[in-house]
Amino acid sequence: MTVALLTGCAWVKLTPEGEKVRVLSAQEVASCKKKGETTVSLRDKVAGIGRNKDKVKAELEMLARNAAPDLDGDTVVPASEIVDGKQTFDVYRCIGN
């Protein structure tokens, strides 16, 4: 399991490997091989004020995409809801499976 923690107003950026990873739905990975899961997190509040939910979602997806290559994955699927800035993703290998 990989956990990433960001503090403050850090900007999440995709790594070159993460740029190659897709975010799909559970229905779209039926023929893929599950490689594991990753849990990623970041601050969803700054100075006690909630951050934009769409931005938090997008940054969590980027963190999961960055983590997927460590599990030999090329696709991530959200496996949980976002709770307190934390979300779990299933990691799959779909290309060259």
Secondary structure, DSSP 8 states (H G I E B T S, - for coil): -------TT------TTGGG-EE--GGGGTTSEEEEEEEEE--SEETTEE--HHHHHHHHHHHHHHHGGGGT-SEEEE-S--BTTEEEEEEEE-TT-
